[in-house]
Amino acid sequence: MSDRQVKLILNGEAGEASPVGAGIPQGSPAAPILFATHLSGFFDEVESAAPRTRGLPFVDDIGRRADGADNEAVAAELSKAGAASIDWAASNGVAIRLKNGKNGIAHFRRLAG
């Protein structure tokens, strides 16, 4: 994991190699293990603060699901989970990128009738 370099190849042309100072290689078999180990206390902490939510981890991403009687109840529970996530991350040296274009909400509800 040290002295690594990355080289981009576009249209068959290789660019200059550049050093990589952090992270693990994309697709590394170590990624899920390191993710699970590093975040071992995260889910319990967040779900304790927002008990009507559940984390849905996938490789190195986390989704969050919430149940509630109405939109406001779901939004309140997700807000609690978000605040608890940020607090846990700040206390455990984890960076949460909120403005990387990968954040979003999918809202599903049952229709009457």
N, C-alpha and C positions, 0 to 999 in steps of 0.2 A: 504494500500500500504506500510505499515511499518511492521517490525518484520516478514518478510516472509522468508520461507526456501524452498529449492528445494531438491528433493531426486530422484535419477535416479534408474530405475528398469531395469535390463538387464537379460534376460533369467529367469525371475521370481524371481531374487534375488535383494533385495533392498539394495542400498548403504547407506552411512551415510548422514544425512541431513546437508546441508550447507546453510548459510545465503545468501540472495539475497539483494544487496544494491542499485540496480538501475533498471529502466525499469518497465514495467507492464507485467503481466502474458500473455503468448502466448494464443491467442484466446479470450482475454478479450474484452467484448463489448465496453469498453471505448477506445480501441485502435484507431478506425477510427475517433472518435470525437476528441481525443487529437491530432492525426496526423493533421487533418484538421485545428484545432484551432492554433496549434503551427506553421504551415506553411502557415497561411492565406495570407501573403504578398509575398510569394515565387514565385508563378506562374506569377503574374503581373510583378514583378521585372525582372524575367528571360525573359519573353516573350516581355518585353519592350526592353531589350538588344538584343534579337534574335527573331525578329518578325515573321520569317518564321518557327518557331518551336512551338510546342504545347506540354504541359505536359500531361501525361497519368497516373494519380495516381491510385494505387490499394492498398487498405488497408494501408500498411506502406511502400510501394515502389513507385518509380516514374520511368516511362519510358518517353522518349522524342522522338517525331517525327519531322522530318524536311522535307521540300519540297525544291527542287532546280532543276535548268536546267541540272546540271551535277554533277558528284561525288565531284568535288572540291567545288562547291557552297554549297552542303549539308554538307560536312566536315567543311567548314568555319562557317556555321551557327551553327552547333552542337558545334564547338569549342567556339564560342561566348556564347552559352547557358551554356556550362560547366564552363567557366570562371565566368559568372554572378552567377551561382549556388554556386560556391565556395566562391565568394565575399559575397553573401547574407548569406550563412551559417556562415562564420566567423563573420559577424556583428550581428548575431542573436543567437549565442550560440548553433548552430546545428553542429553535427559531421557528415561528409560525409566519409564513409569508401570506399575508392577507391580500396583497395586491399583485398577484402573479398571473391573473387571468384564468386560474384553475378553480376559483371559488364560484359556487352557484347554489341555487335552491331549486328543487323540484317539489312542488306541492301537489299532493294527491288527496282527494277527498271523495267520500261517497255522495252521490247525488240523491236527493229525495225522490221517491217514487219508484 
